[in-house]
Amino acid sequence: MAGSFKDKTPPHDDELEQATLGSLLADNEAVASAIHHHLRNEDFYSRANSRIYDAIMSLDAKGLRPDIQTVVRELKQMGKLDEAGGASYVSSLTTVIPSSANIDYYAQTVKNYSLKRALLRVASEIGVSAYDESKESNELLEDVQRSLFELSDERQVFSSKKIGEVLKQAIENLDRVMKSKNPLTGISTGFDKLDSMTSGFQHEEFIIIGARPSVGKTALALNMASNIAFHQKIPVAFFSLEMSEIALVNRLISSEAMVQAQNLRSGFLSTGDYKKIIDKMSLIYEAPFHIVDMPNMKLLELRSQARKLRSQHQIEIIFIDYLGLIGNDNNKMPRYEQISEISRSLKSLARELHIPIVVLCQLNRDAQNELPTLANLRDSGSIEQDADLVLFLNRPQPKKNKNDKDEEKKAPTDIIPTDLIVAKQRNGPIGTVNLQLVTKYAKFTPLAKEQRDD
């Protein structure tokens, strides 16, 4: 059956293509509808129709109204009048439309036929690639997913709303917040001061947590994710590109049961420690916490997994550890361009899935021993532009005095004061949240008042 495809004419409708062009020539307002449906010249099956549509869009881009005369003149200047069927064919287009009021239907149908032809091309390419012995099956599958997602992205249709419609929705949201008496409009992180500054992690936000290596990015992200999944029962996905799923779960057990991570690794657990773990098993086991353990994950795979988790498990927030380990499908592209593309893609994914996406990011070496700034985000300046919220972890340098050596001997090494800096927030204040990292549990807690005063 598949072999008979070659003998069939690809899906298209000449009359609807002509009706679309006729509407654009007869009604200038129809051009906006064509643009709204992302109609392109390659969506037309007929080469003549494609050339005419190209001329119409060219005129519109110049601010000129497309009609029969201007389109014929434009086609002459482009040297494409003969390919477009000549002036007589262009003139005939305005006689084939029942009404330009149906432009949305015409444009959408032309777009649908175009998609079907594109799917047939992809299917044909898959068939050819499947016989290519030099290609691995995983590589072939990735090519297929990329092709399908590219088609999907191209079909995204944008809409506009009158401000009154949006205002009504905004007032309804405001009424709901006022009635609930809850200042949190997003997902609570488990850190009260941070929540008071941000009102929680908001839907569609692209959030960056940046720090130098070994300052506690993963620990903070896991603390937030476990609070959301274990205690608020909100479905969470944690993409771990650096740490194995077993190591990740051990960290979660350590911080939740307050059992030293070292003891978990070595197996030397006291009776009290073992009881703490058993007490937390039910909480952890039943939590809507989904771990994606895939080293060397490519952007396309990540987007695919995220969509699947959102669809199948109603995930409400995604954490990714970390940005620098996400691979790009185009390895020939400079790394800063790859990171820029990944950053933009994750931001658009947050909007598409209508959930916050929290991404960990390393800071460059310029941030060593200095207060981190947005300029320290590694590999690309587009990260700071794309992010809605940027948080930095920073360990403040202790003040030096003559008793430093004695103090260092006395100072506990298992509790490290750490600042969580809100460096950028599109819709709220910036500032600092004082935390402390309890290293033996890899757990962040608010800094005690007397330590803040010191």
Long-range contacts (C-beta under 8 A, 24 or more apart in sequence): 2-127, 5-120, 5-124, 10-45, 10-116, 10-117, 10-120, 11-113, 11-116, 11-117, 11-120, 12-45, 12-46, 12-113, 12-117, 13-109, 13-110, 13-113, 14-45, 14-46, 14-49, 15-96, 16-106, 16-109, 16-110, 16-113, 17-44, 17-45, 17-46, 17-49, 17-110, 18-49, 18-93, 18-96, 18-97, 19-96, 19-97, 19-98, 19-102, 19-106, 20-53, 20-103, 20-106, 20-107, 20-110, 21-49, 21-52, 21-53, 21-56, 21-93, 22-93, 22-94, 22-95, 22-96, 22-97, 22-100, 23-97, 23-100, 23-102, 23-103, 23-106, 24-53, 24-56, 24-66, 24-103, 25-56, 25-66, 25-67, 25-68, 25-71, 25-90, 25-93, 25-94, 26-94, 26-97, 26-100, 27-100, 27-103, 28-65, 28-66, 30-100, 30-103, 31-56, 31-57, 31-60, 31-66, 33-103, 33-104, 33-107, 34-103, 34-107, 36-157, 36-158, 36-159, 37-104, 37-107, 37-108, 37-111, 37-157, 38-111, 38-154, 38-155, 38-156, 38-157, 39-107, 39-110, 39-111, 42-114, 43-110, 43-111, 43-113, 43-114, 44-110, 44-114, 45-113, 45-114, 45-117, 47-83, 48-83, 48-84, 48-85, 48-89, 51-75, 51-78, 51-80, 51-83, 51-84, 52-84, 52-85, 52-90, 52-93, 54-78, 54-80, 55-80, 55-84, 68-93, 68-94, 111-155, 115-151, 115-155, 118-151, 119-151, 122-147, 122-148, 122-151, 142-298, 142-300, 142-301, 142-329, 145-300, 145-301, 145-304, 146-300, 146-329, 149-300, 149-303, 149-304, 186-356, 187-228, 187-232, 187-234, 187-316, 187-317, 187-356, 188-227, 188-228, 188-232, 189-224, 189-227, 189-228, 190-223, 190-224, 190-227, 190-228, 190-231, 191-224, 191-420, 191-433, 191-435, 191-444, 191-446, 192-446, 193-433, 193-434, 193-446, 194-391, 194-420, 194-422, 194-433, 197-422, 197-425, 197-428, 197-429, 197-431, 197-433, 198-389, 198-422, 198-425, 198-428, 199-428, 201-317, 201-356, 201-358, 201-389, 202-356, 202-388, 202-427, 203-354, 203-355, 203-356, 204-350, 204-351, 204-354, 204-355, 204-356, 205-350, 205-356, 205-357, 205-388, 205-389, 206-343, 206-346, 206-347, 206-350, 206-356, 206-357, 206-359, 206-386, 206-387, 206-388, 206-389, 207-356, 207-357, 207-358, 207-359, 207-387, 207-388, 207-389, 207-390, 207-391, 208-323, 208-358, 208-359, 208-360, 208-361, 208-377, 208-383, 208-384, 208-387, 208-389, 208-390, 208-391, 209-358, 209-359, 209-360, 209-361, 209-391, 209-392, 209-393, 210-360, 210-361, 210-362, 210-363, 210-372, 210-376, 210-377, 210-390, 210-391, 210-392, 210-393, 211-360, 211-362, 211-363, 211-372, 211-392, 211-393, 211-394, 212-362, 212-363, 212-367, 212-368, 212-372, 213-362, 215-393, 215-394, 215-395, 215-418, 216-393, 216-418, 216-437, 216-442, 216-444, 217-321, 217-322, 217-360, 217-361, 217-362, 217-393, 218-242, 218-243, 218-251, 218-321, 218-322, 218-360, 219-251, 219-255, 219-437, 219-442, 219-443, 219-444, 220-393, 220-420, 220-444, 221-319, 221-321, 221-358, 221-360, 222-248, 222-251, 222-252, 222-255, 222-442, 223-255, 223-443, 223-444, 224-319, 224-358, 225-289, 225-317, 225-319, 226-252, 226-255, 226-256, 226-287, 226-289, 228-316, 228-317, 229-287, 229-288, 229-289, 230-256, 230-283, 230-284, 230-287, 230-289, 233-287, 233-288, 234-288, 234-316, 234-317, 235-288, 235-289, 235-290, 235-313, 235-314, 235-315, 235-316, 235-317, 236-288, 236-289, 236-290, 236-315, 236-316, 236-317, 236-318, 236-319, 237-290, 237-291, 237-292, 237-306, 237-309, 237-313, 237-315, 237-317, 237-318, 237-319, 238-289, 238-290, 238-291, 238-292, 238-318, 238-319, 238-321, 239-292, 239-294, 239-297, 239-302, 239-305, 239-318, 239-319, 239-320, 239-321, 240-291, 240-292, 240-293, 240-321, 241-294, 241-295, 241-296, 241-297, 241-320, 241-321, 241-322, 241-325, 241-326, 242-295, 242-321, 242-322, 242-325, 243-321, 244-293, 245-291, 245-293, 248-291, 248-293, 249-284, 249-291, 251-442, 252-284, 252-289, 253-277, 253-280, 253-284, 254-441, 254-442, 254-443, 255-441, 255-442, 255-443, 256-280, 256-283, 256-284, 258-441, 258-443, 259-441, 260-440, 260-441, 261-440, 261-441, 261-442, 262-440, 288-313, 290-315, 295-325, 296-325, 296-327, 297-325, 297-326, 297-327, 298-326, 298-327, 298-328, 298-329, 299-326, 299-327, 299-328, 299-329, 299-341, 299-342, 299-345, 300-329, 302-326, 303-345, 303-349, 306-349, 306-353, 306-357, 307-353, 310-353, 310-355, 315-353, 315-355, 316-355, 317-355, 317-356, 317-357, 317-358, 318-353, 318-355, 318-356, 318-357, 318-358, 319-358, 319-359, 319-360, 320-346, 320-357, 320-358, 320-359, 320-360, 321-360, 322-359, 322-360, 322-361, 322-362, 323-359, 323-360, 323-361, 323-362, 323-383, 324-361, 324-362, 324-378, 324-379, 335-379, 336-379, 336-380, 337-380, 339-379, 339-380, 339-382, 339-383, 340-380, 340-382, 340-383, 343-380, 343-382, 343-383, 343-386, 343-387, 344-382, 344-386, 346-386, 347-386, 347-387, 363-392, 369-397, 371-421, 372-421, 372-423, 373-423, 374-423, 374-424, 384-424, 387-424, 388-425, 388-426, 388-427, 389-422, 389-424, 389-425, 389-426, 390-422, 390-423, 390-424, 390-425, 391-420, 391-421, 391-422, 391-423, 392-419, 392-420, 392-421, 392-423, 393-418, 393-419, 393-420, 393-421, 394-418, 394-419, 394-421, 395-419, 413-439, 414-438, 414-439, 414-440, 415-439, 417-447, 417-451, 418-444, 420-444
